[in-house]
Amino acid sequence: MLTRQVGVAATCLGLIARAGEGGLQIPQIAERTGISKPTLAKVIYALARKKLVKTRRGVGGGVELARPASSITMYDLCVLLDDPVVECRCMFGFGHCAADGACPPGCPCMAMHHKQIEFLKGTTMADVSSLMLSHL
């Protein structure tokens, strides 16, 4: 499960990607997503610090992607926003998994984690934007 911050960030980036050049303003994103303006502002600020979006104040201001949507992956978001999903944690509660054989034989944790990471690395904001067409 991804953190709320990553979910909000992916939603924002997907919507901004759909808007194209010129981006969107936070009130527009809030209206389309139902996410509060303060929450959006906090996430947008974090994305700007990580150089994923560019922001402009004033008339004609808004938020736009700093690079193409096809070059930003869900994995990038998870890493940049410190989502714990990128860490391999034991699903049985034994802490951090390692490839050193500490896991019991046959434990599916590492394989499941690798599949999840593969999915996150293969899913771009362009993909998220396409998925959003039917939902927003």
N, CA, C and O atoms as a MOPAC input file, in Angstrom:
PM7 MOZYME 1SCF
protein

 N      0.84400 1    -1.17600 1     0.00000 1
 C      0.00000 1     0.00000 1     0.00000 1
 C      0.89200 1     1.24300 1     0.00000 1
 O      1.85300 1     1.32900 1     0.76400 1
 N      0.56600 1     2.18500 1    -0.85100 1
 C      1.32900 1     3.42400 1    -0.92000 1
 C      0.82100 1     4.41700 1     0.11700 1
 O     -0.33600 1     4.35800 1     0.53300 1
 N      1.69200 1     5.32200 1     0.52800 1
 C      1.27400 1     6.35300 1     1.47500 1
 C      0.31300 1     7.31400 1     0.78200 1
 O      0.28000 1     7.41900 1    -0.44400 1
 N     -0.45700 1     8.00200 1     1.59500 1
 C     -1.40000 1     8.99100 1     1.04700 1
 C     -0.63700 1    10.05300 1     0.25200 1
 O     -1.10800 1    10.49400 1    -0.79600 1
 N      0.52600 1    10.46400 1     0.73600 1
 C      1.30200 1    11.49500 1     0.04800 1
 C      1.66200 1    11.05700 1    -1.37300 1
 O      1.56500 1    11.85500 1    -2.30500 1
 N      2.07200 1     9.81600 1    -1.54500 1
 C      2.41300 1     9.31700 1    -2.88000 1
 C      1.15600 1     9.23000 1    -3.74100 1
 O      1.19500 1     9.55700 1    -4.92700 1
 N      0.04800 1     8.79400 1    -3.15800 1
 C     -1.21200 1     8.73800 1    -3.89900 1
 C     -1.65300 1    10.10700 1    -4.38100 1
 O     -2.06100 1    10.26800 1    -5.53200 1
 N     -1.57000 1    11.09300 1    -3.49900 1
 C     -1.92700 1    12.47000 1    -3.87100 1
 C     -0.96600 1    12.98200 1    -4.94100 1
 O     -1.39100 1    13.61200 1    -5.90900 1
 N      0.32000 1    12.71500 1    -4.77000 1
 C      1.32500 1    13.16200 1    -5.74300 1
 C      1.06300 1    12.54900 1    -7.11800 1
 O      1.12100 1    13.25000 1    -8.12800 1
 N      0.77700 1    11.25900 1    -7.16500 1
 C      0.50700 1    10.59200 1    -8.44200 1
 C     -0.74600 1    11.16900 1    -9.09200 1
 O     -0.78100 1    11.38400 1   -10.30300 1
 N     -1.77100 1    11.41600 1    -8.28500 1
 C     -3.00100 1    12.01200 1    -8.80500 1
 C     -2.71500 1    13.38800 1    -9.39300 1
 O     -3.15400 1    13.70000 1   -10.49900 1
 N     -1.98200 1    14.20500 1    -8.65200 1
 C     -1.62000 1    15.55500 1    -9.12700 1
 C     -0.82100 1    15.49100 1   -10.41900 1
 O     -1.15000 1    16.16700 1   -11.39400 1
 N      0.22000 1    14.68400 1   -10.42500 1
 C      1.08500 1    14.60700 1   -11.60200 1
 C      0.33700 1    14.06500 1   -12.81500 1
 O      0.53700 1    14.53500 1   -13.93500 1
 N     -0.52300 1    13.07800 1   -12.59000 1
 C     -1.32400 1    12.54100 1   -13.69000 1
 C     -2.24600 1    13.59400 1   -14.27700 1
 O     -2.38400 1    13.70000 1   -15.49500 1
 N     -2.87400 1    14.36500 1   -13.41300 1
 C     -3.78600 1    15.41900 1   -13.85800 1
 C     -3.02700 1    16.54800 1   -14.55500 1
 O     -3.47500 1    17.06100 1   -15.58000 1
 N     -1.89000 1    16.92900 1   -14.00000 1
 C     -1.06500 1    17.97600 1   -14.61100 1
 C     -0.56300 1    17.50900 1   -15.98100 1
 O     -0.50500 1    18.29800 1   -16.92500 1
 N     -0.20500 1    16.24000 1   -16.08600 1
 C      0.24600 1    15.69000 1   -17.36700 1
 C     -0.86700 1    15.78300 1   -18.40600 1
 O     -0.61100 1    16.10400 1   -19.56700 1
 N     -2.09300 1    15.50500 1   -17.99500 1
 C     -3.23800 1    15.61200 1   -18.90800 1
 C     -3.44700 1    17.03800 1   -19.37600 1
 O     -3.85900 1    17.26400 1   -20.51300 1
 N     -3.16600 1    18.00400 1   -18.51000 1
 C     -3.38800 1    19.41200 1   -18.84000 1
 C     -2.40300 1    19.91000 1   -19.89200 1
 O     -2.69500 1    20.85100 1   -20.62900 1
 N     -1.23600 1    19.27600 1   -19.95800 1
 C     -0.24000 1    19.67300 1   -20.94200 1
 C      0.49900 1    20.93700 1   -20.55800 1
 O      0.60100 1    21.28600 1   -19.38200 1
 N      1.01200 1    21.61700 1   -21.57100 1
 C      1.81700 1    22.81800 1   -21.33900 1
 C      0.98600 1    23.89800 1   -20.64300 1
 O     -0.17200 1    24.12800 1   -20.99300 1
 N      1.57500 1    24.53200 1   -19.68500 1
 C      0.86600 1    25.55200 1   -18.91400 1
 C      0.36100 1    25.02000 1   -17.59400 1
 O      0.14000 1    25.78700 1   -16.65600 1
 N      0.17400 1    23.71000 1   -17.51000 1
 C     -0.20700 1    23.08400 1   -16.24900 1
 C     -1.55400 1    23.50600 1   -15.71100 1
 O     -2.44700 1    23.90600 1   -16.45800 1
 N     -1.68300 1    23.41100 1   -14.40300 1
 C     -2.92600 1    23.71400 1   -13.69300 1
 C     -2.61600 1    24.51000 1   -12.44100 1
 O     -1.47900 1    24.53800 1   -11.96900 1
 N     -3.63700 1    25.15100 1   -11.91400 1
 C     -3.51500 1    25.82900 1   -10.63100 1
 C     -4.04000 1    24.89900 1    -9.54300 1
 O     -4.85600 1    24.01700 1    -9.81300 1
 N     -3.57100 1    25.09700 1    -8.32100 1
 C     -3.98300 1    24.24000 1    -7.20700 1
 C     -5.50200 1    24.22200 1    -7.03600 1
 O     -6.05500 1    23.14400 1    -6.82100 1
 N     -6.21200 1    25.35700 1    -7.12000 1
 C     -7.67500 1    25.29000 1    -7.00000 1
 C     -8.32800 1    24.41000 1    -8.07200 1
 O     -9.32900 1    23.74600 1    -7.80300 1
 N     -7.76500 1    24.40500 1    -9.28100 1
 C     -8.29700 1    23.54300 1   -10.33900 1
 C     -8.09200 1    22.07100 1    -9.99200 1
 O     -8.98600 1    21.24700 1   -10.18600 1
 N     -6.91900 1    21.75400 1    -9.48400 1
 C     -6.63000 1    20.36500 1    -9.10100 1
 C     -7.55400 1    19.95100 1    -7.96300 1
 O     -8.10200 1    18.84800 1    -7.97500 1
 N     -7.72900 1    20.82800 1    -6.98300 1
 C     -8.60400 1    20.53200 1    -5.83900 1
 C    -10.02800 1    20.27100 1    -6.30300 1
 O    -10.67500 1    19.33300 1    -5.83700 1
 N    -10.51400 1    21.09100 1    -7.21400 1
 C    -11.88700 1    20.93900 1    -7.70700 1
 C    -12.07200 1    19.61000 1    -8.43200 1
 O    -13.09600 1    18.94800 1    -8.26700 1
 N    -11.10200 1    19.22800 1    -9.22100 1
 C    -11.21400 1    17.99800 1   -10.01900 1
 C    -10.99100 1    16.72900 1    -9.20900 1
 O    -11.50400 1    15.66800 1    -9.56300 1
 N    -10.23100 1    16.83000 1    -8.12700 1
 C     -9.88100 1    15.62000 1    -7.37300 1
 C    -10.59600 1    15.48300 1    -6.03800 1
 O    -10.71900 1    14.37700 1    -5.51100 1
 N    -11.06900 1    16.60300 1    -5.48600 1
 C    -11.66700 1    16.56600 1    -4.15300 1
 C    -10.63100 1    16.57100 1    -3.03900 1
 O    -10.97900 1    16.41300 1    -1.86900 1
 N     -9.37200 1    16.74800 1    -3.38600 1
 C     -8.30100 1    16.81900 1    -2.38900 1
 C     -8.22400 1    18.26200 1    -1.89900 1
 O     -8.31600 1    19.19600 1    -2.69500 1
 N     -8.05700 1    18.44200 1    -0.59700 1
 C     -8.04400 1    19.79800 1    -0.04100 1
 C     -6.86500 1    20.61200 1    -0.57300 1
 O     -5.80400 1    20.06700 1    -0.87800 1
 N     -7.07000 1    21.92100 1    -0.67800 1
 C     -6.01100 1    22.81300 1    -1.15900 1
 C     -4.76900 1    22.77100 1    -0.26400 1
 O     -3.65500 1    22.75400 1    -0.78600 1
 N     -4.92200 1    22.75500 1     1.08200 1
 C     -3.71600 1    22.67600 1     1.91900 1
 C     -2.90900 1    21.39100 1     1.68300 1
 O     -1.67800 1    21.42000 1     1.65500 1
 N     -3.60900 1    20.27100 1     1.51600 1
 C     -2.91700 1    19.00500 1     1.24500 1
 C     -2.19300 1    19.08400 1    -0.09100 1
 O     -1.03700 1    18.67800 1    -0.20700 1
 N     -2.88200 1    19.60700 1    -1.09700 1
 C     -2.26000 1    19.74800 1    -2.41800 1
 C     -1.04500 1    20.66000 1    -2.36600 1
 O     -0.00600 1    20.35400 1    -2.95000 1
 N     -1.17800 1    21.78100 1    -1.66600 1
 C     -0.06500 1    22.73100 1    -1.57400 1
 C      1.15400 1    22.07500 1    -0.94400 1
 O      2.28100 1    22.28500 1    -1.39300 1
 N      0.93000 1    21.28700 1     0.08900 1
 C      2.03300 1    20.59800 1     0.77800 1
 C      2.72400 1    19.60100 1    -0.16400 1
 O      3.95200 1    19.54100 1    -0.22600 1
 N      1.92000 1    18.82400 1    -0.89100 1
 C      2.48100 1    17.82400 1    -1.80400 1
 C      3.17700 1    18.50000 1    -2.98700 1
 O      4.26600 1    18.08800 1    -3.38500 1
 N      2.55100 1    19.53200 1    -3.54600 1
 C      3.15800 1    20.26100 1    -4.66800 1
 C      4.49300 1    20.87000 1    -4.24000 1
 O      5.46300 1    20.84400 1    -4.99800 1
 N      4.53800 1    21.41400 1    -3.03200 1
 C      5.78500 1    21.98000 1    -2.50800 1
 C      6.87600 1    20.90000 1    -2.45300 1
 O      8.01800 1    21.14300 1    -2.84400 1
 N      6.51300 1    19.71000 1    -1.96500 1
 C      7.47800 1    18.60300 1    -1.89300 1
 C      7.93600 1    18.19600 1    -3.29400 1
 O      9.11900 1    17.93000 1    -3.50800 1
 N      7.00600 1    18.14700 1    -4.24700 1
 C      7.35800 1    17.77900 1    -5.62100 1
 C      8.25900 1    18.83400 1    -6.26900 1
 O      9.15600 1    18.50000 1    -7.04300 1
 N      8.01600 1    20.09500 1    -5.95200 1
 C      8.85100 1    21.17600 1    -6.49200 1
 C     10.26800 1    21.10700 1    -5.91900 1
 O     11.24600 1    21.32200 1    -6.63500 1
 N     10.36800 1    20.80400 1    -4.62400 1
 C     11.69500 1    20.66000 1    -3.99800 1
 C     12.48100 1    19.52000 1    -4.63400 1
 O     13.70700 1    19.57600 1    -4.73400 1
 N     11.76400 1    18.48700 1    -5.06000 1
 C     12.40900 1    17.32100 1    -5.67600 1
 C     12.55900 1    17.48600 1    -7.19000 1
 O     12.99500 1    16.56400 1    -7.88000 1
 N     12.19700 1    18.66200 1    -7.69800 1
 C     12.36200 1    19.01000 1    -9.11600 1
 C     11.49000 1    18.17800 1   -10.06300 1
 O     11.87100 1    17.94300 1   -11.21000 1
 N     10.32000 1    17.73200 1    -9.58600 1
 C      9.38900 1    17.02000 1   -10.45800 1
 C      8.38000 1    17.96500 1   -11.09600 1
 O      7.83800 1    17.67600 1   -12.16300 1
 N      8.13000 1    19.09900 1   -10.43800 1
 C      7.22800 1    20.10500 1   -11.00100 1
 C      7.88900 1    21.47500 1   -10.93100 1
 O      8.80700 1    21.71500 1   -10.14800 1
 N      7.38200 1    22.36300 1   -11.78200 1
 C      7.77100 1    23.77200 1   -11.74100 1
 C      6.52900 1    24.55400 1   -11.34500 1
 O      5.43200 1    24.26500 1   -11.82100 1
 N      6.69600 1    25.53000 1   -10.48500 1
 C      5.56500 1    26.34800 1   -10.06700 1
 C      5.81000 1    27.79900 1   -10.46700 1
 O      6.94000 1    28.28700 1   -10.48800 1
 N      4.69500 1    28.47200 1   -10.78600 1
 C      4.74400 1    29.89000 1   -11.11300 1
 C      3.64900 1    30.58500 1   -10.32300 1
 O      2.51400 1    30.11200 1   -10.26400 1
 N      3.99900 1    31.70500 1    -9.72100 1
 C      3.02300 1    32.48200 1    -8.95900 1
 C      2.42200 1    33.56600 1    -9.84100 1
 O      2.94900 1    33.91200 1   -10.89800 1
 N      1.29300 1    34.08900 1    -9.36100 1
 C      0.69000 1    35.24800 1   -10.01100 1
 C     -0.19900 1    34.89200 1   -11.18200 1
 O     -0.55600 1    33.73100 1   -11.38500 1
 N     -0.55600 1    35.92500 1   -11.96100 1
 C     -1.42200 1    35.74500 1   -13.12300 1
 C     -0.74400 1    34.79200 1   -14.10100 1
 O      0.42800 1    34.95400 1   -14.44000 1
 N     -1.49500 1    33.80900 1   -14.53900 1
 C     -0.93300 1    32.81100 1   -15.44000 1
 C     -0.07400 1    31.78800 1   -14.72800 1
 O      0.57900 1    30.96400 1   -15.36800 1
 N     -0.07100 1    31.83900 1   -13.41200 1
 C      0.72600 1    30.90400 1   -12.62800 1
 C      0.09500 1    29.53100 1   -12.57100 1
 O     -1.00700 1    29.31500 1   -13.07400 1
 N      0.79200 1    28.62700 1   -11.96800 1
 C      0.28500 1    27.27400 1   -11.82800 1
 C      1.41400 1    26.29200 1   -11.61000 1
 O      2.53400 1    26.65300 1   -11.25000 1
 N      1.08100 1    25.05200 1   -11.84000 1
 C      2.02800 1    23.95600 1   -11.63900 1
 C      2.10700 1    23.17000 1   -12.93300 1
 O      1.08100 1    22.81900 1   -13.51600 1
 N      3.31600 1    22.89200 1   -13.38200 1
 C      3.49400 1    22.04900 1   -14.55800 1
 C      4.63500 1    21.06700 1   -14.31500 1
 O      5.47100 1    21.27200 1   -13.43400 1
 N      4.65500 1    20.01200 1   -15.09900 1
 C      5.70500 1    19.00900 1   -14.95000 1
 C      7.05100 1    19.60200 1   -15.33500 1
 O      7.14400 1    20.38900 1   -16.27700 1
 N      8.08200 1    19.22600 1   -14.61200 1
 C      9.43700 1    19.69500 1   -14.90200 1
 C     10.10700 1    18.84300 1   -15.97500 1
 O     11.10100 1    19.25400 1   -16.57400 1
 N      9.56000 1    17.66300 1   -16.21200 1
 C     10.08200 1    16.79300 1   -17.26300 1
 C      8.91700 1    15.96300 1   -17.80700 1
 O      7.84400 1    15.96300 1   -17.20500 1
 N      9.09500 1    15.26500 1   -18.91200 1
 C      7.98300 1    14.52500 1   -19.50800 1
 C      7.37700 1    13.48900 1   -18.55100 1
 O      8.08200 1    12.85000 1   -17.77000 1
 N      6.06200 1    13.34700 1   -18.63800 1
 C      5.34900 1    12.39000 1   -17.78400 1
 C      5.85800 1    10.96600 1   -17.99300 1
 O      5.84500 1    10.15300 1   -17.06900 1
 N      6.30300 1    10.67500 1   -19.19900 1
 C      6.78900 1     9.32400 1   -19.50100 1
 C      8.13000 1     9.01700 1   -18.84500 1
 O      8.57400 1     7.86900 1   -18.84300 1
 N      8.78100 1    10.04600 1   -18.28500 1
 C     10.08100 1     9.81900 1   -17.63400 1
 C      9.99100 1     9.82100 1   -16.10900 1
 O     11.00600 1     9.67700 1   -15.42800 1
 N      8.78800 1     9.98300 1   -15.57400 1
 C      8.58500 1     9.96900 1   -14.11900 1
 C      7.81500 1     8.70500 1   -13.77200 1
 O      6.68400 1     8.52200 1   -14.22200 1
 N      8.42000 1     7.83300 1   -12.97500 1
 C      7.75200 1     6.57800 1   -12.61500 1
 C      7.16200 1     6.65100 1   -11.20500 1
 O      7.51100 1     7.51700 1   -10.40200 1
 N      6.27200 1     5.72500 1   -10.94300 1
 C      5.72500 1     5.60900 1    -9.59300 1
 C      6.84900 1     5.29700 1    -8.60900 1
 O      6.82000 1     5.74900 1    -7.46500 1
 N      7.83400 1     4.52600 1    -9.05300 1
 C      8.98100 1     4.22200 1    -8.19600 1
 C      9.72600 1     5.50300 1    -7.83300 1
 O     10.12100 1     5.69000 1    -6.68200 1
 N      9.91800 1     6.39100 1    -8.82100 1
 C     10.56500 1     7.68300 1    -8.54800 1
 C      9.83000 1     8.41700 1    -7.43200 1
 O     10.44700 1     8.92000 1    -6.49300 1
 N      8.50600 1     8.47300 1    -7.54600 1
 C      7.70500 1     9.14900 1    -6.52000 1
 C      7.91000 1     8.51200 1    -5.15300 1
 O      8.11000 1     9.20700 1    -4.15700 1
 N      7.86000 1     7.18900 1    -5.11300 1
 C      8.00500 1     6.47700 1    -3.83900 1
 C      9.35800 1     6.75800 1    -3.19400 1
 O      9.44300 1     6.96800 1    -1.98400 1
 N     10.41000 1     6.76000 1    -3.99900 1
 C     11.75200 1     7.02700 1    -3.47000 1
 C     11.86700 1     8.47700 1    -3.01000 1
 O     12.32200 1     8.74200 1    -1.89700 1
 N     11.45900 1     9.41100 1    -3.85700 1
 C     11.59800 1    10.83100 1    -3.54100 1
 C     10.75200 1    11.26500 1    -2.35100 1
 O     11.12200 1    12.18800 1    -1.62600 1
 N      9.61600 1    10.59900 1    -2.14800 1
 C      8.72500 1    10.96200 1    -1.04600 1
 C      8.84600 1     9.99300 1     0.13100 1
 O      7.98800 1     9.96800 1     1.01300 1
 N      9.90600 1     9.20500 1     0.13500 1
 C     10.22400 1     8.29300 1     1.24700 1
 C      9.09100 1     7.33600 1     1.59600 1
 O      8.79200 1     7.12300 1     2.77100 1
 N      8.46600 1     6.76400 1     0.58400 1
 C      7.41800 1     5.77600 1     0.83000 1
 C      8.07300 1     4.46900 1     1.26800 1
 O      9.00600 1     4.00000 1     0.61700 1
 N      7.59700 1     3.87600 1     2.36300 1
 C      8.20800 1     2.63200 1     2.84500 1
 C      8.02300 1     1.43700 1     1.91300 1
 O      8.63900 1     0.39300 1     2.13000 1
 N      7.19000 1     1.56500 1     0.88300 1
 C      6.97100 1     0.44600 1    -0.02400 1
 C      8.25900 1     0.04200 1    -0.74000 1
 O      8.38100 1    -1.10100 1    -1.18000 1
 N      9.21700 1     0.95500 1    -0.86300 1
 C     10.46100 1     0.60900 1    -1.55600 1
 C     11.38300 1    -0.25100 1    -0.69800 1
 O     12.32600 1    -0.85600 1    -1.20900 1
 N     11.11200 1    -0.30500 1     0.59600 1
 C     11.88900 1    -1.17000 1     1.48700 1
 C     11.24700 1    -2.55200 1     1.50500 1
 O     10.02200 1    -2.67500 1     1.49600 1
 N     12.05900 1    -3.56600 1     1.53000 1
 C     11.52000 1    -4.91800 1     1.61000 1
 C     11.34300 1    -5.27800 1     3.07800 1
 O     12.31200 1    -5.53400 1     3.79300 1
 N     10.10500 1    -5.29100 1     3.50700 1
 C      9.79600 1    -5.63100 1     4.89800 1
 C      9.13300 1    -6.99900 1     4.93500 1
 O      8.35700 1    -7.35800 1     4.04900 1
 N      9.44600 1    -7.73200 1     5.94900 1
 C      8.88900 1    -9.07100 1     6.10400 1
 C      7.38600 1    -8.98700 1     6.34100 1
 O      6.92800 1    -8.26900 1     7.23100 1
 N      6.63500 1    -9.71300 1     5.55100 1
 C      5.18600 1    -9.70200 1     5.72200 1
 C      4.75700 1   -10.44600 1     6.99000 1
 O      3.59100 1   -10.38800 1     7.38100 1
 N      5.68600 1   -11.13400 1     7.62200 1
 C      5.37400 1   -11.85100 1     8.85800 1
 C      5.81700 1   -11.08500 1    10.09500 1
 O      5.70200 1   -11.58100 1    11.21600 1
 N      6.32800 1    -9.86900 1     9.88600 1
 C      6.67300 1    -9.00500 1    11.00700 1
 C      8.07300 1    -9.16100 1    11.56100 1
 O      8.35700 1    -8.68800 1    12.66100 1
 N      8.95900 1    -9.81600 1    10.81700 1
 C     10.32100 1   -10.01000 1    11.31200 1
 C     11.26600 1    -8.87200 1    10.93500 1
 O     12.47600 1    -8.99300 1    11.12700 1
 N     10.74200 1    -7.78000 1    10.40700 1
 C     11.56700 1    -6.61900 1    10.07700 1
 C     11.98500 1    -6.58600 1     8.63400 1
 O     11.26000 1    -7.04100 1     7.75000 1
 N     13.16300 1    -6.04200 1     8.39900 1
 C     13.68900 1    -5.83300 1     7.05200 1
 C     14.19500 1    -7.15100 1     6.47600 1
 O     14.98900 1    -7.84700 1     7.10800 1
 N     13.73600 1    -7.48800 1     5.28000 1
 C     14.22000 1    -8.69000 1     4.60200 1
 C     15.56100 1    -8.39300 1     3.94900 1
 O     15.83900 1    -7.25400 1     3.57500 1
 N     16.36000 1    -9.38500 1     3.82000 1
 C     17.64900 1    -9.23400 1     3.15200 1
 C     17.88400 1   -10.44900 1     2.27500 1
 O     17.34200 1   -11.52600 1     2.52400 1
 N     18.67700 1   -10.26800 1     1.27200 1
 C     18.97100 1   -11.36200 1     0.35300 1
 C     20.05300 1   -12.27500 1     0.91100 1
 O     20.62200 1   -13.07900 1     0.17300 1
 N     20.34300 1   -12.16500 1     2.19500 1
 C     21.42800 1   -12.94400 1     2.79500 1
 C     20.96500 1   -14.28100 1     3.37100 1
 O     21.72000 1   -14.95900 1     4.06800 1
 N     19.73600 1   -14.65000 1     3.07900 1
 C     19.24700 1   -15.92700 1     3.56300 1
 C     18.62700 1   -15.87900 1     4.94100 1
 O     18.35400 1   -16.92800 1     5.52500 1
 N     18.39700 1   -14.69700 1     5.47600 1
 C     17.79400 1   -14.57700 1     6.80100 1
 C     16.33000 1   -14.99900 1     6.78800 1
 O     15.78300 1   -15.38500 1     7.82200 1
 N     15.70400 1   -14.92900 1     5.63800 1
 C     14.29500 1   -15.32500 1     5.54100 1
 C     14.19300 1   -16.85000 1     5.55300 1
 O     15.09600 1   -17.55000 1     5.09600 1
 N     13.09300 1   -17.34300 1     6.07800 1
 C     12.89100 1   -18.79800 1     6.04400 1
 C     12.83000 1   -19.29100 1     4.59800 1
 O     12.37900 1   -18.56200 1     3.71500 1
 N     13.27900 1   -20.51600 1     4.35500 1
 C     13.21900 1   -21.06400 1     2.99500 1
 C     11.78400 1   -21.03700 1     2.47100 1
 O     10.83800 1   -21.37000 1     3.18500 1
 N     11.65100 1   -20.64100 1     1.23600 1
 C     10.33100 1   -20.61500 1     0.61500 1
 C      9.51000 1   -19.37900 1     0.93200 1
 O      8.37000 1   -19.26700 1     0.48100 1
 N     10.06000 1   -18.45400 1     1.69500 1
 C      9.33000 1   -17.22900 1     2.02700 1
 C      9.11400 1   -16.41800 1     0.74800 1
 O     10.06700 1   -16.14000 1     0.02000 1
 N      7.87900 1   -16.04300 1     0.48000 1
 C      7.58300 1   -15.31900 1    -0.76100 1
 C      7.85700 1   -13.81500 1    -0.70000 1
 O      7.65800 1   -13.11200 1    -1.69100 1
 N      8.30500 1   -13.32300 1     0.43400 1
 C      8.43200 1   -11.86900 1     0.62200 1
 C      9.30000 1   -11.19300 1    -0.42500 1
 O      8.87800 1   -10.21500 1    -1.04100 1
 N     10.50600 1   -11.70100 1    -0.63200 1
 C     11.43100 1   -11.06000 1    -1.56900 1
 C     10.86700 1   -11.07300 1    -2.98900 1
 O     10.92900 1   -10.06500 1    -3.69300 1
 N     10.32200 1   -12.20700 1    -3.40800 1
 C      9.77200 1   -12.30200 1    -4.76300 1
 C      8.60300 1   -11.34100 1    -4.94500 1
 O      8.48500 1   -10.69400 1    -5.98500 1
 N      7.74400 1   -11.24800 1    -3.94400 1
 C      6.60300 1   -10.33200 1    -4.01700 1
 C      7.08700 1    -8.89000 1    -4.05500 1
 O      6.55600 1    -8.07200 1    -4.80700 1
 N      8.08300 1    -8.58000 1    -3.25500 1
 C      8.62500 1    -7.22500 1    -3.23100 1
 C      9.22300 1    -6.85800 1    -4.59200 1
 O      9.00600 1    -5.75200 1    -5.08600 1
 N      9.96500 1    -7.77000 1    -5.18800 1
 C     10.57600 1    -7.50800 1    -6.49100 1
 C      9.51500 1    -7.26200 1    -7.56400 1
 O      9.69000 1    -6.39900 1    -8.42400 1
 N      8.41700 1    -8.01500 1    -7.51500 1
 C      7.32800 1    -7.80800 1    -8.47900 1
 C      6.68300 1    -6.43600 1    -8.28200 1
 O      6.34400 1    -5.75100 1    -9.24700 1
 N      6.52100 1    -6.05500 1    -7.03500 1
 C      5.93100 1    -4.75500 1    -6.73000 1
 C      6.84200 1    -3.62300 1    -7.23400 1
 O      6.36600 1    -2.66300 1    -7.83900 1
 N      8.13200 1    -3.74100 1    -6.98500 1
 C      9.09100 1    -2.72800 1    -7.43700 1
 C      9.11700 1    -2.67300 1    -8.96400 1
 O      9.17800 1    -1.59200 1    -9.55000 1
 N      9.07000 1    -3.83100 1    -9.59700 1
 C      9.04200 1    -3.89300 1   -11.06300 1
 C      7.81600 1    -3.15100 1   -11.60500 1
 O      7.91400 1    -2.41100 1   -12.58300 1
 N      6.66600 1    -3.35400 1   -10.96600 1
 C      5.44100 1    -2.66100 1   -11.37000 1
 C      5.59900 1    -1.14700 1   -11.20800 1
 O      5.25400 1    -0.38400 1   -12.11100 1
 N      6.11900 1    -0.71600 1   -10.05600 1
 C      6.29000 1     0.71900 1    -9.79700 1
 C      7.26500 1     1.35300 1   -10.78600 1
 O      7.04600 1     2.47500 1   -11.24300 1
 N      8.33700 1     0.63900 1   -11.11600 1
 C      9.32400 1     1.16600 1   -12.06600 1
 C      8.77400 1     1.21400 1   -13.48800 1
 O      9.21100 1     2.02700 1   -14.30200 1
 N      7.82100 1     0.34500 1   -13.77800 1
 C      7.24600 1     0.28200 1   -15.12300 1
 C      6.01100 1     1.14300 1   -15.32600 1
 O      5.48100 1     1.20900 1   -16.43500 1
 N      5.54700 1     1.80100 1   -14.27500 1
 C      4.34600 1     2.63200 1   -14.36900 1
 C      4.74700 1     4.10300 1   -14.31900 1
 O      5.26800 1     4.58300 1   -13.31200 1
 N      4.49900 1     4.80600 1   -15.41400 1
 C      4.88600 1     6.21500 1   -15.50400 1
 C      3.68900 1     7.12800 1   -15.24300 1
 O      2.54500 1     6.67900 1   -15.17600 1
 N      3.98100 1     8.40600 1   -15.10000 1
 C      2.90200 1     9.38000 1   -14.92500 1
 C      2.06800 1     9.50200 1   -16.19600 1
 O      0.90800 1     9.90800 1   -16.13200 1
 N      2.64000 1     9.15800 1   -17.35000 1
 C      1.85100 1     9.10600 1   -18.58400 1
 C      0.80600 1     7.99700 1   -18.46700 1
 O     -0.33400 1     8.16800 1   -18.89900 1
 N      1.19400 1     6.85800 1   -17.88200 1
 C      0.24700 1     5.76200 1   -17.65100 1
 C     -0.84200 1     6.18900 1   -16.67800 1
 O     -2.02600 1     5.93400 1   -16.90300 1
 N     -0.43100 1     6.84100 1   -15.59600 1
 C     -1.38700 1     7.30800 1   -14.58500 1
 C     -2.35200 1     8.29700 1   -15.22100 1
 O     -3.55600 1     8.24900 1   -14.96700 1
 N     -1.82900 1     9.18800 1   -16.04200 1
 C     -2.65900 1    10.17700 1   -16.72400 1
 C     -3.70700 1     9.49500 1   -17.59900 1
 O     -4.86600 1     9.90800 1   -17.61400 1
 N     -3.30900 1     8.46100 1   -18.32200 1
 C     -4.24900 1     7.71800 1   -19.16900 1
 C     -5.32200 1     7.03400 1   -18.34000 1
 O     -6.49400 1     7.02400 1   -18.71900 1
 N     -4.92500 1     6.46200 1   -17.20700 1
 C     -5.89600 1     5.80400 1   -16.32500 1
 C     -6.91500 1     6.79800 1   -15.77400 1
 O     -8.07000 1     6.44700 1   -15.53600 1
 N     -6.48000 1     8.02900 1   -15.57700 1
 C     -7.34200 1     9.04200 1   -14.97400 1
 C     -8.42300 1     9.53600 1   -15.92100 1
 O     -9.40000 1    10.13500 1   -15.47200 1
 N     -8.27400 1     9.30300 1   -17.21000 1
 C     -9.26000 1     9.78600 1   -18.17700 1
 C    -10.67200 1     9.34500 1   -17.82700 1
 O    -11.62700 1    10.10300 1   -18.00000 1
 N    -10.80100 1     8.13500 1   -17.34100 1
 C    -12.13800 1     7.61600 1   -17.03500 1
 C    -12.59500 1     7.92000 1   -15.61200 1
 O    -13.74500 1     7.64300 1   -15.27000 1
 N    -11.72600 1     8.48100 1   -14.77800 1
 C    -12.08700 1     8.69200 1   -13.37700 1
 C    -12.23900 1    10.14800 1   -12.97200 1
 O    -12.94000 1    10.43200 1   -12.00000 1
 N    -11.61500 1    11.07500 1   -13.67300 1
 C    -11.71600 1    12.49100 1   -13.28800 1
 C    -12.25100 1    13.31900 1   -14.42900 1
 O    -12.40500 1    14.53300 1   -14.29200 1

